Amino acid sequence: MKNIAIGNDHAGTDYKNAITAHLEAKGYTIQNYGTNSDDSVDYPDFIHPVATDVESGKVPFGIIICGSGNGAAMTANKHQKVRAALCWTKEIVALARQHNDANILSIPARFTSLPQAIAMVDTFLETEFEGGRHQRRVAKIACS
């Protein structure tokens, strides 16, 4: 499935636009829940819809962007079936997918360059979950 949900606050607008163009050029369909402005907004308003789409299975993956990436990740992780990973290098992204089956990538726009963020997105979408011993651990993340 090549559908991706993306959400951002005012700190991530430029990154969202560049990532969206990059992914659309690769054949992805983007559901844009982010702001298109640099005017200050409340990030949860733009992150919850991404997490809802992932949680419901409407999309397999989401990308969320805010200044530090922390608020976005905290918001997304309130949803069941969501494993949002705050990442700042491709190596951390790869481990989040391989070991944690992360299904949302949280990008800290103020702490990564745009080329770095695009490379992280590619790594996120190209890396498979390893399963095995990691599956047992991932199963223990959700609260019931």
N, C-alpha and C positions, 0 to 999 in steps of 0.2 A: 504494500500500500504506500502510495507516495503523497499522502495527505499529512500536512503538518499544521498545527495551531501555533500562532506566535502572538505574544503580548509584551507590551513595554510601557514604561512610564516616560516622562519627558527626557530623562537622561539617556534613554535607549532609542530614540526616534531614528537617528542617523544609522545606527547599527541595524535596527529592524529593517529599514529600507534597503540597505546593502545586502543583508542576509536574504531578504525576500527575493530581490532581483537575482541573486546567486542561485538560490534554490529553484526559482521558476525557470531559469535557464537550463537546469538539470532535469526539468520535467515534473517538479513537485507542484502540487496545488496547495496554496497557502490560505489558511483561515486567519485573517488579520484582526485581532482583538485589541491591538495596541493603539495608543494615541498617535496622531500624525503631526503633533505640535511639540514645540519646546516649552510651552506654557506648563507651569507646575500642575500636576495632577496627583491623585492618590493611587499608588500602584495596585492595591488590591482590586480596584475596579477593572483593571485590565489583565490581571493574573488569574483571578477566579474563573473566567470563561475558558481559558486555556486548560486549566486543571480539570474543569468539568468535562471538556471534550475528551481528555485523556482518560479520566475516570470512567466515563460512559462507554469508551471504546469507539467513539466517533472518529478519533485519530489515534494512531499508535504512539506518536511522539509530540512533544511540545517544546517550544523554545521561549524562554522568558528573559527579559532584559530590564535591569534597573541600574542605578549608579553603583551600588556595592554588590548587587546580586543577592544579598542576604534577605531583604524584605520580600523579594519576589519568591525566593525558595521557601521561606517560612510560610508564606501565604499558600503556595501550591501544595506544600506538604500537609496541610490541614485536610486535604481530600484523601479519602480511602483510595487505594489502588494507585496512588501517585507516589513516585520516588524521584523527587526533584533534586538534582545534584548541582551545587554551586562549584563551578570549575573555572580555573584561570590558566590552565595549560592543556595541551593535547594529551599529555600523559595521564593527567587526572581524569580527563574525559574518558579515555580508553578504559581506565580502571573502574570508573563509575558504571560504564556499560557492561564490562566483562564480569565484574564481581558483584555489582549491586543491582543490575538490570534497571538502571536509571531510565525513566521514560520522559523526563523533562530535563532539559539543560538550562541552568540559570547562569547567565553571563553578566559579570560585573563590568559595565561599560566604562566606568571611570578608572578601571585598573587593568584593562586589556586593550591592545591596539585592535583596530578593525581587521587587518589581515589575520591577526591571531584569533579573533573571534570567529571569522569565517573558517579558518582551519579547524577550530574546535567543533564547529557545526558539522563539517565534513566527517571528522573522526567520530562524532556522536552517531551519525546516521550510518556509518560504514562498519561500526564495531558491533559484534554479536555478543550476547550474553553467553557466558561459558556454561552456565548450569552446574551440574554436579554438586559438589559440596557447597557451592554458593547458593544453590536453589534452596537448600534447607535454611540458610541464614536469611535469605530474602523473605521466605515464608514467615519468619518470626518478626519481621518489621511491623506488619499491620496489627493494629489493636482490634479486638473484636468485642 
